[in-house]
Structure formats: structure tokens, C-alpha cells
């Protein structure tokens, strides 16, 4: 079966590759010397190897290519490849025909429609898998942790065939007293069937955070007793909860006309609703395009840079998302109240808020493994449509409305908190950058598909390798570990003042400026810490030696 | 004391600008040197000290029901908002502070009455810490090309220049005097920096009095002499740091710039840095942005852009890079001037030196550089920093811009500087504080007349004594970044807003954990480990010897000092939530009443390491670490009377 697929795939690709190999191609990359070599196209990669020692200078996944432009000067053609990780490279290809062929092949190969033709289905790991990442974060395992803290929740199988909510996983945590029939009724009252489920349990005070899709109240104020019952079941007697609607009140009002809406005070008297202003997907995508354009502006004018940065609104989005997450965390930790978060579908801004609130509240989410678990729970299993959202990045001219840097914004917000609490995260910035890259283009299957049902159909665990299998190996973990980490069991409240929020240089300026000096500073920091550890070990071993000498010395043992 | 109309006011409220609910009530005292606010809550000893000489403006607002507001802006960018119950009292405090913060004569300045616990001998030694002559000989002058000229010994040629000046060996006194007569304020071309490696030099002067056609043979000879002092070069740059239009306008007043036709082998270049008035307004606009209450991202970025501040910083750095490259890469000498040659010229020459010479990136080197290019060459500190009541049009943050250029470079080259951000902020604070005599007056002649060396203390010595606080843990003298010319990027996105200085006192905006402090602590521990290692080795050696020789002698008791060493609390610091909601939070019950001590700002007691506390260090004492450990149902969230829910639905 697999072999068949590969054969089919290879044939398919062969038709697309008109010129598999061109000599004398010159590669230009920012801050690296130009390289001349042979360009090869394979089904999934664009490879350039230099003539001298046949080392690969460039090994680029087609799926990483966001856009491709051709330029001709006489018979010398150039293609400018803009990648989803925001890198821009130029290949000078001798011969007009070769250049045209390469360019059209790359264009076709980088925009394959069929998921099953994606590289993860062909990739075989060249490393030893110590732990299969597909089994690392199973809902039933996660639920065991919850069970050790509270008995108020149960794991429901109501969605085991994805019939109630296609974007939810087969197992979801719901209040113990709410039966599956009720859940089905609630699902019919919530956008895309996304009934309220448990997102986070705050051990310190037993408060919870739930997430859902918007309630389908419509213009005539439909209500659903079961929905009210479900969320009220999470409240302690006499206590109130907060509903955080990520949309402005106006947007939420307008949603009524399309059958959506929000929880009215009359029907949910025990809940206070707060509206925030997290923008919708297409606005975010526009912001990313503008920001990247600003970063690549060559004009060297300060006014121009600042005004473009401002006009992109990227930092505004970061501020809004972080502020909303902080609010949710504040309600839980400081107000001692339970929280329900939703926007429209509950698959984008909702997940940004619930996952960031957990970073703030829960020290476990600030470890490498804990963060993987968070991404797995709150993004992959929670039904964020990665494939749609990450189909294109900042350079594409495609006018599809599905793309949006929702996950990238989440990572940016995490980076902001990391910058403010540099010793409280077990992982370093490079882990966040890695997740950004793999969400957009990867040899691993982790970010493929849209929603739980869609992902299940792809049989990812059987046919692809999990990113976590690769990450959770000692050598990789070491690379991603923050040398400054000291477990901090406290809630960490970030500042959301504009002065405190910085541009994420590690992603947006990564290819625009040399990072040599900053890398050296990082190495120096690691060196200082390593040297300290080394000395500590030496002192300890000498101390043991000393103690031993003393016990061996018969004269010292005599009282 | 005659200026103090009211020494003490009770029931004064100190309003927290970021979250008004954190405001505190206490007593305000006015002393001869400080305003002191003492919080009156029982069990809290919380004081805020503000040095009068740091007060930039005092603004009384219209009386309201709650009292009368007094807004105090400080030169170190601290902003204090007091609410005083009675208007009469507010009026008195206002008038007192206005007078106290605007001394009319130098003798009123704090440095002349400031008496830390230091003996007279030590005080005299403070002033010997830095020796400019030693710096010149470090550069390699005097030599066969440059000589020390006694011509300005008595400040006769230029009363704003220092007494000791280096000029080309071939420049005879008549040439110098002639040239000085052709330059504004007699500031003739003289040596600022000399590169031993390739003989290229940075010289500085004021503008020539060329008008539309005037020439001066001696001035032309002077430039010729500078060119000849760089034997391997056949031309030199003359850099006018003003925008061309400004320079042209000066010609109408009989001033102007060098005509390339009259000087042999010069390449003339304009580098448009704006004048002191533009810079003053620009910083003012930026500070208004910094002070906005809960601004949106757009408010902030738009304000930052329209202030033009970063554009000006970039212009200064660009000019410095031009000169540094000319010297290091082309081995060509440069003459730099603006109008008077004490503002933009000082900025550009000193930035170029920081880029060129690793020495100026050390603690001592930066102090020497400021002492030479700014203090000795007559940057008008007292005018620019408004030390005395005077012409507000003379005030301008020229030195701030230099310090910020250094900071921007530190951001790009984290291993290249021996000092840290705290060092720059400490220098900045004391340039304005008048606690030390270093920056009093406008030139060397004035300082001699004032007797600052005889009557005041030196900042450099204070900084040097406390240098442990100012060391950058990432610095290594043998690091590759430390060597040679720095080549910074000047792409606009490489320039950042300097939160550490301009929002220094808005503690909540700063990172809650400092990598630098962490590394500093690690390094201290490493040092201790070194000591332990040595002592263990010694003991083991001794024991082994004893065992070999079976010496029947008891060893000394074991060193029981713990190696298990814990990092300070500040590294696991927690904090409190800030205003995430606008309206919602202002009536939210969850704002903790954190005792905050970090507002105490200016070193009122120098024996304490107050500078270290100028920055994030002081967080530890504020007790906020406990707060976030409190259970969410602790008193502060339940007993608050304002915990109305109406605000939520309104939100």
C-alpha cells in the first residue's frame, strides 16, 4: 500500500519536473557568500549542491515555498524564492528555458492540492525514535492528571465517531453531572457543534477555563436550557463566572444576523460577559503581509519604518491577544471565578486566549514537554485548522480567505512573555521558531490536516512521523533548552504596555540582519553557566575526596 | 531654607500613574535638598525622595473635590503626581518647589553642600581618578606628528576650550591664533582622537567665519598642517554635521562652512543632524508619548514616529559611523564641526571613538571619553541640562542622545561593552542631579573659577568604587566582538525605544527577571567556587601528605561553607497583574495594595548602593513576590468595597 502510494507519487511528480537538474546555478542568500552549484528538483525538495565537495548548500522543502518570481537579464534568468519561514533567496539559472522550467515546476510542486502527496507521507526518519510522539499526549493520559485533582469532571465519548463535533477529538472532558444526551443538545446550540469543554483546571483554587463556539441564539434570542445547565454545572454555589467573548460587542451583535450570537444576561444570570477585540483571521493575515513588507523595506527611513510597523497592526494584535489572555487568567486566579472563552467558531482567537492563559497560570506549560502538551491539547486536538491557516505565509498573492497567522501570533505572545520572564521557561526562543517553521512546512505529520475528524481520516500516526518524536530526543532537547531556566511555580503576569512589547526579531528580522553578535552573546551566556556547573562538579568531587581521605585516615577517626 | 513656605503637608496622595488604585497616602516633607513623601500606612516604611535639582517642572492643576493636583516632572524622567487636600497648601508647595528646583546661582547647587562621609584627602584623590593626559599618551600623543600646545593655558585663545590642546607639530602659534580668529568662539581645529595604528586623526573645531567669501590663510594652513600630520594620506574629510540649509543660513551671519576651493585637498561633507531646538522638542514629544496613560499600540508607535526621536538618534550614529570608517578603513583624518562645535561635534566625535576604539567601551574608557569630548571641550552642561534657572532655549538633551547611541550599540553588540545599561542610566541621572561637581558650569574655565575640584566630589570616583554594579557579565576583553571597529547596522528596525531610561520609573513595564542580574549572580558564585576549589585542593594536598608521612596531627576543621547556593529571590520573582481591561480593572477588586519602595529614587545616601537600585534591582524589596503567592481569595480580593460587578457588564 505504501509502496503503491510512493510509486503513484513519484509518477505524479515526474510529470511536474520538466528539468530535474541544472548546472552552474548561483545561489544568493542574505549574509552568506554566494554559491555556485548544481540545482536538483525532486518531488519534495529543491536542492543545490556546490561543485567542489558536493555538499548540499540548500535543501528546501517545496512546501516551504510561499511565492516564486522570475526575472530575466538577457539569457540569464533568476528566480526569487520567498519562503514561508520568511527567508528570501535568489537563484541565478543560466538558460531561459531551464529557468522557466524550474520556475513552473517549483510553482506546481509547492502548491499541490492533495494532502496525501505531502512530504510527511514519504518521509522516513533517519533518527532513532525513542518515544513515539503520536502517543505522547493522549487525552486519556491527560485526564488521569485531572482525575488526581478533582472528581467533578468526566471523559465523554459522545464524539467518538466525530458525529457531534467534527473538529473535536473523540474524547473530551465535561462536567460529571452532564450526560451525553445533554451534550448532543448543547452541540446543536453551538457553532460547528463546539459545545463547552474543559480547557484548563486551576489546581490552586479549583476554578476552570472552558472553551466553546459561539451560541446560536440568532436574531430572535433562541435559548438552550441544556447549554445553561452545562456551564452552570461548573460554578460553585453562589459564585459567578465570566464569559470572555473575544469579539467586540458590535461584531457579536452582527453575528446574530447570521445565526450566531452571545449569551444574554437574562438567560445566563450567573455569568458576566466581557467583550474583547481580537481580530478575525483575514485581518491578521493582512497584518502579517504588511509587517513582513515593512521589515523588507530597503529605504532606510526611520519614519517609513515606524509608520509601516504601526500600519501593519501586528503589535496591536499581540497586545490585544495577550491582554485578553491575561484577563482570563486574572479572572481565574485573582477573582476565583470560572471562565468560558469563545469567539465565533472557537478555533482561532479562543485557542490563543486559552493556551496563553495556561502559560501564565500553569508552570507545567512552561516546560518543553508541557508546552508540547499544550500545543497538542489546545491547538491540534482542539481543532485549529492548521492546514488552511498555514497554507500560505506573508508573500503569497493567493486570495484565499482561509490563511491566517493565528498560531504564529500565539507563538509571538509566548515569546513576549518569555522575554519578560527569561528564567521561567524551560525552552528557549529556538523552540518557538521551530514550531513556527514546522507549522508552515515540515517533514513531520503533526501539523497536517484540519480538525480532529479531518486528521483522523489522514491516519497520521500510521503514515507519518510526529514532530514530538524528533524533538523528544536528548540531543534535540538540549538544543532547545533555556540555560537560564529555574522552575518558577508562580503565576507570571506579563506587562502589556506598548513599551513592553517588542518586535519578534528572531522571526521577522531573522533573514534581514546578521545575528552573529547576538548568537555570540547567547554562546557567552551558555559558557558562563556551563563553566559554573563544571566548577561546581569539581568542587563536589574534591569535597568527596576530602571526606574520603579523612575517613581513611585512622588518626582522624579516633575520637 | 527661606524658600520653604511649608515644610510639611499631611494627607497627601501620591497617585500611581499606571493604576490609580495603587495610589498611596502619606506626608510630604520639603527639605532644603529633597522633597520626601512618607507613606502613612501603619507598618510600612515607604519613602519617596526627590532631589530638588532633578525637578524639571512643577505644574499645579485646577483644584478638584479630592484636592489639588501637583505634577512634578523630573530630569531623569520620573513623574510624580501628588494630590494635596487644600489648595492653599498646594499653592505653597508649588511655589516652594519652583524656587527650590531653580537655583539662581552655582553656590546653591547641591554639590557644594553635599558632604558624604569622605575625608578631605580621599575627596581630593577622587579627582585624580581620571587623567586626560594619560589618555592622550595612551593614544600615542605627543609624538613627532602632534604636540601639546600651551597656547590656551590661560584660556586666552578660546575661553570655552580646555587649557591643554594637541595640535599638529607643524602648527606654529601664529597659525593657531590666526585660525582661532576665523572660527566661532575661537574654537580652532584641534585633536580629539588619534589612531596610533594608521596616524589618522579626528579633529574638531567650530564653524569658520567664512560668510560668502571670506578666507583666512592661517586657517587654511591649519588644515594643511592637520593633513600633513597624517603622512600617508593625501586628503582629509571636513565634516559639517549640520543640515546644509542651516549651514548656508549661517553664511549670512558671517559664519558658514569651508569652501573646498580655498583649502587644499579637503573633501567636504554635510551630515544633517538637527539643532538643539529640534532635539529638545523631539524629546519632549517622545516623553509625552511615554507618559500616556494606557496608550494603544498605535498611539505609542505613531507618537514615537512623530516625535522623530529615533530618526535623530540614527542621524547621530550614522555620522559617527562615517567618521569611524574614514579613520579605520581609509586611514583618512577628519575635521568635524557644527556651529559652535560643542553639541553635535561632541556627539559625533565621541560616538566615532566608541566605534573605533575598544578602550572607550570599557568602564574607565567611557568615563574618560565623556571627560574629554564633553566636559573638557566645553559642552555647556549647565545650560543644556538646566542646572540653574536660565534661558529655556539653551536646554537640550544632547548628552542624552550620546548615551542612547551607546545603548543602541550595546543592544547590537552585547559582548562588546564592559559596562551595562545601569552605568549609562547612572551617568545620565548624575549629569542632571548636581550631586557631583563634574558637570557643573559650561566649560573648564568656569569650573576652575567655581573650584569644583576643591569643593565638590567627583562622580567618576563614585562610579568606579561601585563598578561591580555596572559590569556587563557578557563582556570579555578577549572576545572577538570586543576587538577593533564596530560595524553596526543602521537599518531603522535596529533602533529601539529605550524603555530602560525613558520609562525607568514605570517598574511594571520592565522584564520581571533580568538575565544580566542572573549571570552576574552566577559569576559571583563562580568566583566563590574558585576559592573553594583552591582551598579544597590545598587541604587534600595537605591530607595526602599527612597520610604519606603519617603525621600525627589533626587537620584543621573542614570548610563547611555551602556550595549549594541559591539565587536571589529576584530571579523567581512573581508580580501582580496589571491593567488588562481598561474600565473593568479600575473598579476591579483584584488590584493588590503592594508596598512599593522603588520610587525612592535619587541617591540620598550615597553610602548605600543607590545606583544599583535605580534600576530593576529594587523589586525584591517591594514584597510583591508574596502577593502572587496569596490565595486568590485573600483579603485584597474580597474585602474591597469597590468590587462592583457593574463594570464587567459595562465592559
Boltz contact constraints between the chains, C-beta under 6 A:
constraints:
  - contact:
      token1: [A, 205]
      token2: [B, 632]
      max_distance: 6.0
  - contact:
      token1: [A, 272]
      token2: [B, 648]
      max_distance: 6.0
  - contact:
      token1: [A, 274]
      token2: [B, 648]
      max_distance: 6.0
  - contact:
      token1: [A, 274]
      token2: [B, 651]
      max_distance: 6.0
  - contact:
      token1: [A, 302]
      token2: [B, 310]
      max_distance: 6.0
  - contact:
      token1: [A, 302]
      token2: [B, 311]
      max_distance: 6.0
  - contact:
      token1: [A, 302]
      token2: [B, 314]
      max_distance: 6.0
  - contact:
      token1: [A, 302]
      token2: [B, 492]
      max_distance: 6.0
  - contact:
      token1: [A, 303]
      token2: [B, 305]
      max_distance: 6.0
  - contact:
      token1: [A, 305]
      token2: [B, 492]
      max_distance: 6.0
  - contact:
      token1: [A, 305]
      token2: [B, 493]
      max_distance: 6.0
  - contact:
      token1: [A, 306]
      token2: [B, 301]
      max_distance: 6.0
  - contact:
      token1: [A, 306]
      token2: [B, 305]
      max_distance: 6.0
  - contact:
      token1: [A, 307]
      token2: [B, 305]
      max_distance: 6.0
  - contact:
      token1: [A, 310]
      token2: [B, 298]
      max_distance: 6.0
  - contact:
      token1: [A, 310]
      token2: [B, 301]
      max_distance: 6.0
  - contact:
      token1: [A, 310]
      token2: [B, 302]
      max_distance: 6.0
  - contact:
      token1: [A, 315]
      token2: [B, 297]
      max_distance: 6.0
  - contact:
      token1: [A, 316]
      token2: [B, 297]
      max_distance: 6.0
  - contact:
      token1: [A, 319]
      token2: [B, 297]
      max_distance: 6.0
  - contact:
      token1: [A, 323]
      token2: [B, 580]
      max_distance: 6.0
  - contact:
      token1: [A, 326]
      token2: [B, 580]
      max_distance: 6.0
  - contact:
      token1: [A, 327]
      token2: [B, 580]
      max_distance: 6.0
  - contact:
      token1: [A, 327]
      token2: [B, 581]
      max_distance: 6.0
  - contact:
      token1: [A, 330]
      token2: [B, 577]
      max_distance: 6.0
  - contact:
      token1: [A, 333]
      token2: [B, 632]
      max_distance: 6.0
  - contact:
      token1: [A, 334]
      token2: [B, 590]
      max_distance: 6.0
  - contact:
      token1: [A, 334]
      token2: [B, 632]
      max_distance: 6.0
  - contact:
      token1: [A, 334]
      token2: [B, 637]
      max_distance: 6.0
  - contact:
      token1: [A, 335]
      token2: [B, 590]
      max_distance: 6.0
  - contact:
      token1: [A, 336]
      token2: [B, 632]
      max_distance: 6.0
  - contact:
      token1: [A, 336]
      token2: [B, 633]
      max_distance: 6.0
  - contact:
      token1: [A, 420]
      token2: [B, 511]
      max_distance: 6.0
  - contact:
      token1: [A, 420]
      token2: [B, 512]
      max_distance: 6.0
  - contact:
      token1: [A, 421]
      token2: [B, 512]
      max_distance: 6.0
  - contact:
      token1: [A, 421]
      token2: [B, 513]
      max_distance: 6.0
  - contact:
      token1: [A, 422]
      token2: [B, 513]
      max_distance: 6.0
  - contact:
      token1: [A, 422]
      token2: [B, 515]
      max_distance: 6.0
  - contact:
      token1: [A, 423]
      token2: [B, 513]
      max_distance: 6.0
  - contact:
      token1: [A, 423]
      token2: [B, 518]
      max_distance: 6.0
  - contact:
      token1: [A, 423]
      token2: [B, 571]
      max_distance: 6.0
  - contact:
      token1: [A, 484]
      token2: [B, 518]
      max_distance: 6.0
  - contact:
      token1: [A, 488]
      token2: [B, 572]
      max_distance: 6.0
  - contact:
      token1: [A, 490]
      token2: [B, 574]
      max_distance: 6.0
  - contact:
      token1: [A, 490]
      token2: [B, 628]
      max_distance: 6.0
  - contact:
      token1: [A, 491]
      token2: [B, 628]
      max_distance: 6.0
  - contact:
      token1: [A, 493]
      token2: [B, 575]
      max_distance: 6.0
  - contact:
      token1: [A, 493]
      token2: [B, 577]
      max_distance: 6.0
  - contact:
      token1: [A, 495]
      token2: [B, 508]
      max_distance: 6.0
  - contact:
      token1: [A, 495]
      token2: [B, 509]
      max_distance: 6.0
  - contact:
      token1: [A, 497]
      token2: [B, 509]
      max_distance: 6.0
  - contact:
      token1: [A, 498]
      token2: [B, 295]
      max_distance: 6.0
  - contact:
      token1: [A, 498]
      token2: [B, 297]
      max_distance: 6.0
  - contact:
      token1: [A, 498]
      token2: [B, 300]
      max_distance: 6.0
  - contact:
      token1: [A, 499]
      token2: [B, 499]
      max_distance: 6.0
  - contact:
      token1: [A, 499]
      token2: [B, 503]
      max_distance: 6.0
  - contact:
      token1: [A, 499]
      token2: [B, 509]
      max_distance: 6.0
  - contact:
      token1: [A, 500]
      token2: [B, 509]
      max_distance: 6.0
  - contact:
      token1: [A, 509]
      token2: [B, 493]
      max_distance: 6.0
  - contact:
      token1: [A, 513]
      token2: [B, 489]
      max_distance: 6.0
  - contact:
      token1: [A, 517]
      token2: [B, 413]
      max_distance: 6.0
  - contact:
      token1: [A, 517]
      token2: [B, 481]
      max_distance: 6.0
  - contact:
      token1: [A, 520]
      token2: [B, 415]
      max_distance: 6.0
  - contact:
      token1: [A, 521]
      token2: [B, 414]
      max_distance: 6.0
  - contact:
      token1: [A, 521]
      token2: [B, 415]
      max_distance: 6.0
  - contact:
      token1: [A, 521]
      token2: [B, 474]
      max_distance: 6.0
  - contact:
      token1: [A, 524]
      token2: [B, 415]
      max_distance: 6.0
  - contact:
      token1: [A, 524]
      token2: [B, 474]
      max_distance: 6.0
  - contact:
      token1: [A, 528]
      token2: [B, 519]
      max_distance: 6.0
  - contact:
      token1: [A, 528]
      token2: [B, 522]
      max_distance: 6.0
  - contact:
      token1: [A, 532]
      token2: [B, 522]
      max_distance: 6.0
  - contact:
      token1: [A, 532]
      token2: [B, 526]
      max_distance: 6.0
  - contact:
      token1: [A, 535]
      token2: [B, 526]
      max_distance: 6.0
  - contact:
      token1: [A, 535]
      token2: [B, 529]
      max_distance: 6.0
  - contact:
      token1: [A, 538]
      token2: [B, 533]
      max_distance: 6.0
  - contact:
      token1: [A, 539]
      token2: [B, 529]
      max_distance: 6.0
  - contact:
      token1: [A, 539]
      token2: [B, 532]
      max_distance: 6.0
  - contact:
      token1: [A, 539]
      token2: [B, 533]
      max_distance: 6.0
  - contact:
      token1: [A, 539]
      token2: [B, 563]
      max_distance: 6.0
  - contact:
      token1: [A, 542]
      token2: [B, 536]
      max_distance: 6.0
  - contact:
      token1: [A, 545]
      token2: [B, 540]
      max_distance: 6.0
  - contact:
      token1: [A, 546]
      token2: [B, 536]
      max_distance: 6.0
  - contact:
      token1: [A, 546]
      token2: [B, 539]
      max_distance: 6.0
  - contact:
      token1: [A, 546]
      token2: [B, 540]
      max_distance: 6.0
  - contact:
      token1: [A, 549]
      token2: [B, 543]
      max_distance: 6.0
  - contact:
      token1: [A, 553]
      token2: [B, 547]
      max_distance: 6.0
  - contact:
      token1: [A, 555]
      token2: [B, 552]
      max_distance: 6.0
